[in-house]
């Protein structure tokens, strides 16, 4: 046996039982502690927010490439994305139950809070702790989901109480207004009165919509079936469970549902993030992924820049938003050039928005829709604003301690 081989064999025997009869040494394996995910997330967020010691965000002097500017006809930007839906005919989730269905089927893929090159920086931050609801497409209203039909009576009683209290507040304000003197005092009371009237009207519509579901067994079953779908997913969401009766846990569940994209969009996101991370050693901050139509309307109440067309891009699961608020001019220019190249190749539609975001929409087939589809979308699209008093009602309930 050659000397080198003999030495190697003897070394191996030392750890398997000894060489020349000697006792084998005891090996002590010290487990390496796993990094705390929360700490890693915190560290990544710190990298995003790190002081650049120069103008950042909208204060930085940047060169926006044509690919990230609006078209001469600003309607075309949304029309192109709507046309993509006309080509793909992807199912659009109207509420969290429909989004859960898509996730269960595998239509969408999850993005973890912290990836190799990106961080989900506020995705789903508008999600509330309010109970889960079914979005009624005809009325544009939302109906609370329930475990069984008996809960419908409880919810109707709650709404009745809210309506009675709203009526009392309106009558009280009217009495105060009748006695008020002075323009400022009357103006303040009139503003409060209009606010309470809006609340009362929203409650009336909510009660009317709930009554219509209770009166129809088929419609009522939608509310219980969707609750069961969400409850089943929440009980085992890839090994993690969420308590739908606990407000904080429910909000975490909603945020996780909003942390998904279509596979085609995830590939593009990761490519852009990788290029940015390689250049600046910072994770790319992503603030929005898939949305439901109901959630989109909720965002629209406070962000007038959110799409109000019939097919909001984020509901297709093909759009994501990049946050440039903390980025220097060099970072923004690099990122815009990278996204601009993707657009020049026909892979994405994109726009540098004035609210510190770059909106990126990925074409599922790697190419934009045919001009005929875009022209048709332009001719039929109507971009109207949609308002809702839903948040006003919820704010009132929170202030009175009602769910």
C-alpha positions in Angstrom: 0.0 0.0 0.0 1.5 3.4 -0.9 2.5 5.6 2.0 0.0 8.4 1.2 -2.9 6.0 1.0 -1.8 4.2 4.2 -1.7 7.5 6.1 -5.1 8.5 4.8 -6.6 5.1 5.9 -5.0 5.4 9.3 -6.4 8.9 9.7 -9.9 7.7 8.8 -9.6 4.7 11.3 -8.7 7.2 14.1 -12.2 8.6 13.9 -13.9 5.3 13.3 -12.4 3.3 16.0 -8.7 4.0 16.4 -5.3 3.3 14.7 -3.0 0.7 16.3 -5.6 0.1 19.0 -5.8 3.6 20.3 -9.2 5.0 21.5 -11.0 7.3 19.1 -11.2 10.9 20.1 -14.6 12.2 21.0 -15.9 14.7 18.5 -18.2 17.4 19.9 -20.4 19.1 17.3 -21.5 22.6 18.2 -24.7 23.5 16.4 -24.5 26.8 14.5 -27.4 29.0 15.6 -29.8 29.9 12.8 -30.1 33.6 12.1 -33.3 35.2 13.5 -35.6 36.0 10.5 -36.9 39.1 12.3 -33.3 40.4 12.7 -32.4 39.7 9.1 -35.5 41.5 8.0 -34.7 44.5 10.3 -31.1 44.5 8.9 -32.3 44.5 5.3 -34.7 47.3 6.0 -31.9 49.3 7.5 -29.9 48.9 4.3 -32.9 50.2 2.4 -33.2 53.3 4.7 -29.4 53.9 5.0 -28.4 57.5 4.8 -26.9 58.2 1.4 -25.5 61.6 2.4 -27.0 63.1 -0.7 -30.4 64.0 -2.2 -32.7 61.0 -2.4 -36.1 60.1 -3.8 -37.9 62.9 -5.5 -35.3 65.4 -4.4 -32.6 63.6 -6.3 -31.8 64.9 -9.8 -32.5 62.0 -12.1 -32.8 61.4 -15.8 -36.1 59.6 -16.4 -35.9 57.6 -19.6 -38.7 57.7 -22.1 -39.6 54.1 -21.3 -40.7 55.2 -17.8 -42.7 58.3 -18.8 -46.3 58.6 -19.7 -47.3 58.3 -23.3 -48.6 61.3 -25.2 -52.0 59.9 -24.5 -51.8 59.1 -20.8 -54.7 56.6 -21.0 -52.5 54.3 -23.0 -50.5 53.2 -20.0 -53.5 51.5 -18.3 -55.0 50.5 -21.7 -51.9 48.4 -22.5 -52.2 46.5 -19.2 -55.9 46.0 -19.7 -55.3 44.7 -23.2 -52.9 42.1 -21.7 -55.8 40.8 -19.6 -58.0 40.6 -22.8 -55.2 38.4 -24.2 -54.6 36.2 -21.1 -58.1 36.2 -19.6 -56.6 35.6 -16.1 -59.1 35.2 -13.3 -59.2 38.4 -11.3 -59.6 38.0 -7.5 -62.4 40.2 -6.3 -61.8 39.5 -2.6 -59.6 37.5 -0.3 -61.6 34.2 -0.8 -61.0 34.3 -4.5 -57.4 35.2 -4.0 -57.1 32.2 -1.7 -58.6 29.9 -4.4 -55.9 31.0 -6.8 -53.2 30.4 -4.3 -54.5 26.9 -3.5 -54.7 26.1 -7.2 -51.0 27.2 -7.6 -51.8 30.1 -10.1 -49.7 32.4 -8.0 -46.3 32.0 -6.2 -45.3 33.4 -2.9 -42.6 35.9 -2.3 -41.0 35.6 1.1 -40.7 38.8 3.2 -36.9 38.7 2.5 -35.5 37.2 -0.6 -31.8 37.0 -1.7 -32.0 40.4 -3.5 -35.3 42.0 -2.4 -37.4 42.9 0.6 -41.1 43.2 0.9 -41.2 46.7 2.3 -44.8 47.4 3.3 -46.6 44.9 1.1 -50.2 44.8 2.4 -49.7 47.6 4.8 -53.2 48.8 4.1 -54.7 45.5 5.1 -57.0 46.0 8.1 -58.0 44.0 11.1 -61.6 44.1 10.0 -63.4 40.7 9.6 -63.2 39.0 6.2 -65.8 40.0 3.6 -67.3 38.9 0.3 -67.1 41.6 -2.5 -70.4 42.1 -4.2 -69.5 43.1 -7.8 -73.0 44.4 -8.7 -73.3 46.9 -5.8 -69.6 47.4 -5.2 -70.2 46.7 -1.5 -68.8 44.1 0.9 -70.7 41.6 2.9 -69.2 40.0 6.1 -68.3 36.3 5.8 -69.7 34.0 8.5 -69.2 30.5 9.9 -72.9 29.6 9.5 -76.2 31.2 8.7 -77.0 32.0 12.3 -74.3 34.6 12.4 -76.3 36.6 9.9 -78.8 37.7 12.5 -76.0 38.8 14.9 -74.5 40.9 12.1 -77.9 42.4 11.3 -78.4 43.3 14.9 -75.0 45.0 15.1 -75.8 47.0 12.0 -79.2 48.0 13.5 -77.5 49.3 16.6 -75.0 51.3 14.5 -77.8 52.8 12.5 -79.8 53.8 15.6 -76.7 55.5 17.1 -76.0 57.3 13.8 -79.6 58.6 13.7 -79.2 59.9 17.3 -75.9 61.7 16.4 -77.6 63.3 13.4 -80.6 64.5 15.4 -78.3 65.9 18.1 -76.2 67.7 15.5 -79.3 69.2 13.9 -80.4 70.5 17.3 -77.0 72.0 17.9 -77.0 73.6 14.4 -80.4 75.2 15.0 -79.1 76.9 18.1 -75.6 77.8 16.8 -74.6 81.3 16.3 -71.6 82.5 14.3 -70.4 81.4 10.9 -67.4 79.3 12.1 -69.5 77.3 14.6 -72.2 76.6 12.1 -69.7 75.6 9.5 -68.0 73.1 11.9 -71.4 71.6 12.9 -72.5 71.4 9.2 -69.3 69.5 8.3 -69.8 67.0 11.2 -73.5 66.6 10.2 -72.6 65.8 6.6 -70.0 63.3 7.9 -72.6 61.5 10.1 -75.1 61.5 7.2 -72.6 59.8 5.0 -72.0 57.2 7.8 -75.8 56.6 8.1 -76.1 56.1 4.4 -73.2 53.7 4.2 -74.7 51.7 7.1 -78.1 51.6 5.3 -76.6 50.3 2.1 -74.6 47.7 4.1 -77.7 46.5 5.9 -79.7 46.4 2.7 -77.0 44.3 1.0 -76.7 41.9 3.9 -80.5 41.5 3.9 -80.4 40.6 0.3 -78.0 37.8 1.0 -80.0 36.5 4.0 -83.1 36.4 1.9 -81.5 34.1 -0.7 -80.2 30.8 0.4 -77.9 30.5 -2.6 -76.3 33.9 -1.9 -76.1 33.2 1.8 -74.2 30.0 1.1 -71.5 32.0 -0.7 -70.7 33.8 2.6 -70.3 30.5 4.5 -68.4 28.7 1.7 -65.9 31.5 1.3 -65.3 31.6 5.1 -64.6 27.9 5.0 -62.1 28.3 2.2 -60.2 31.0 4.0 -60.4 29.2 7.4 -59.0 26.0 5.9 -56.1 27.8 4.3 -55.5 29.8 7.5 -55.3 26.7 9.6 -52.4 25.4 7.6 -50.8 27.9 5.3 -47.6 26.0 4.3 -47.1 24.9 7.9 -48.1 28.2 9.5 -51.6 28.8 11.1 -53.5 32.0 11.6 -56.5 32.7 13.9 -59.2 34.4 12.0 -60.9 35.4 15.2 -57.8 37.3 16.4 -57.5 40.8 14.8 -53.7 40.9 14.7 -53.4 37.4 13.3 -56.1 38.1 10.7 -54.2 41.1 9.4 -51.0 39.0 9.2 -53.0 36.4 7.2 -54.3 39.1 4.8 -50.8 40.5 4.3 -49.5 37.1 3.5 -52.2 36.6 0.9 -51.1 39.8 -0.7 -47.5 38.6 -0.9 -48.0 36.6 -4.2 -47.4 37.1 -7.9 -47.7 35.1 -11.1 -44.6 33.1 -11.8 -43.8 35.2 -14.9 -43.8 38.4 -12.9 -41.7 36.9 -10.1 -38.9 36.0 -12.6 -38.7 39.6 -13.8 -38.8 41.0 -10.3 -36.0 38.8 -9.2 -33.9 39.7 -12.2 -34.2 43.4 -11.6 -33.6 43.0 -7.9 -30.5 40.9 -8.6 -29.0 43.6 -10.9 -29.7 46.3 -8.3 -28.3 44.3 -5.4 -25.1 43.4 -7.3 -24.6 47.1 -8.1 -25.4 48.7 -4.7 -25.4 45.8 -2.2 -28.9 46.7 -1.0 -32.1 44.7 -1.3 -34.7 46.1 -3.7 -37.7 47.4 -1.7 -41.0 46.1 -3.1 -44.2 47.7 -1.7 -47.0 46.0 -3.7 -47.7 42.7 -5.4 -51.1 41.1 -6.2 -54.2 42.9 -5.0 -57.9 42.0 -4.9 -60.4 44.4 -6.4 -61.8 45.0 -2.9 -58.3 45.9 -1.5 -57.7 48.1 -4.6 -60.8 50.1 -3.8 -59.6 50.4 -0.2 -56.3 51.8 -1.4 -58.1 54.1 -3.8 -59.8 55.9 -0.8 -56.4 57.3 0.3 -54.3 57.1 -2.8 -55.9 58.8 -5.8 -53.1 57.5 -8.0 -54.3 53.9 -7.6 -55.8 52.6 -10.8 -59.6 53.0 -11.0 -60.2 51.3 -14.3 -62.3 48.2 -14.6 -59.2 45.9 -14.6 -56.7 47.2 -12.2 -53.2 45.9 -13.1 -52.3 44.5 -9.7 -55.4 42.3 -9.7 -53.9 40.3 -12.5 -50.9 39.3 -10.4 -48.5 40.6 -13.1 -47.6 44.0 -11.4 -45.3 45.0 -8.7 -44.1 48.4 -7.3 -40.6 49.4 -6.5 -40.0 52.0 -3.8 -37.4 54.6 -4.7 -38.0 57.0 -1.7 -34.5 56.3 -0.1 -32.5 55.9 -3.4 -29.8 58.3 -4.6 -29.8 59.6 -8.1 -27.3 57.0 -9.2 -29.5 54.2 -7.8 -32.6 55.5 -9.4 -30.9 56.1 -12.8 -29.5 52.5 -12.7 -32.8 51.0 -11.8 -34.7 53.0 -14.4 -32.2 52.0 -17.0 -32.6 48.3 -16.0 -36.4 48.5 -16.2 -36.2 50.6 -19.4 -34.2 47.8 -21.0 -36.9 45.3 -20.0 -39.5 47.5 -21.6 -37.5 48.0 -24.7 -37.3 44.2 -25.0 -41.1 44.1 -24.8 -41.2 42.3 -21.5 -42.8 44.9 -19.3 -44.8 48.1 -19.2 -43.5 50.6 -16.7 -43.9 54.1 -15.2 -42.0 56.2 -12.7 -44.8 57.5 -10.5 -44.6 60.7 -8.5 -45.5 58.9 -5.3 -42.0 57.4 -4.8 -42.8 54.3 -6.8 -41.9 52.7 -10.1 -44.8 50.5 -11.3 -43.7 47.5 -13.3 -46.2 45.3 -15.2 -45.0 42.0 -16.7 -46.3 40.6 -20.0 -47.0 36.9 -19.4 -45.8 35.8 -22.8 -42.7 38.1 -22.8 -44.2 40.5 -25.3 -46.8 43.2 -25.3 -50.4 42.6 -26.5 -51.3 43.3 -30.1 -52.1 46.9 -31.0 -55.7 45.9 -31.9 -56.3 44.9 -28.3 -54.8 48.1 -27.1 -56.9 50.2 -29.4 -60.0 48.3 -28.3 -59.1 48.9 -24.7 -58.6 52.6 -25.3 -62.0 52.9 -27.0 -63.9 51.1 -24.2 -62.0 52.0 -21.1 -63.4 54.5 -18.6 -61.2 55.7 -15.8 -63.7 57.0 -13.3 -63.1 57.6 -9.6 -64.8 55.3 -7.2 -65.6 56.4 -3.7 -66.7 54.4 -0.7 -67.8 55.3 2.8 -66.7 51.8 4.1 -63.6 53.1 5.9 -65.6 55.8 7.5 -68.0 53.2 8.9 -65.2 51.1 10.1 -63.5 54.0 11.8 -66.7 54.8 13.7 -67.0 51.1 14.8 -63.4 51.1 16.0 -64.0 54.3 18.0 -67.1 52.7 19.7 -65.3 49.4 20.3 -67.4 47.5 17.7 -65.9 45.0 15.3 
